[in-house]
């Protein structure tokens, strides 16, 4: 699985958009970009994934650059409950293991 | 519907004892994963089951660790002769062939403390 690089921490004001970047410059053509988050003391929660097109669901939007070497997770209106560690992972869709890095600790402040 | 469940939620054991951790995946999910997370650390892959294929055991840290999945559903992770460094949260996840992206759904974890 390709390595990802994320900033260790970010702050966001409540109600504003949170934009979390991820670099994956060695991504292969058949690897997807996945995002998960982990709220303190809970198991990770799937958020969204994509291959090359931008994706949106009820939780977030995923913007993938045309060269696929980086992506951004967007939480359009962050709430205090969005405070969590956000993990960006790249993997072949049916691969077994996911390699979780250190992620980005997002703190949403009132 | 019901998510991934794990039991027990907490387990305290003495060094040298064996422990068994249980995972009930989402019904119909063909793939099952075990990870562990030490305090303040990221997730460490342990083992992966997919249908009737041989499991990927590449993440098991030693031969004291083993896992089985019976009937393609429930899985048990066994740690023999536990050591203090085994203390961690053990997380189970499952995913489905039906989902195009094989996104993983995680259980709440079992917090293991070895004293």
Interface residues (C-beta under 8 A of the other chain):
Chain A: X32 X34 X36 X42 X43 X44 X45 X46 X49 X87 X93 X94 X95 X96 X97 X98 X99 X100 X101 X102 X103
Chain B: X4 X31 X33 X35 X42 X43 X45 X48 X50 X56 X58 X59 X91 X93 X97 X100 X101 X102 X103 X104 X105 X106 X107 X108 X109
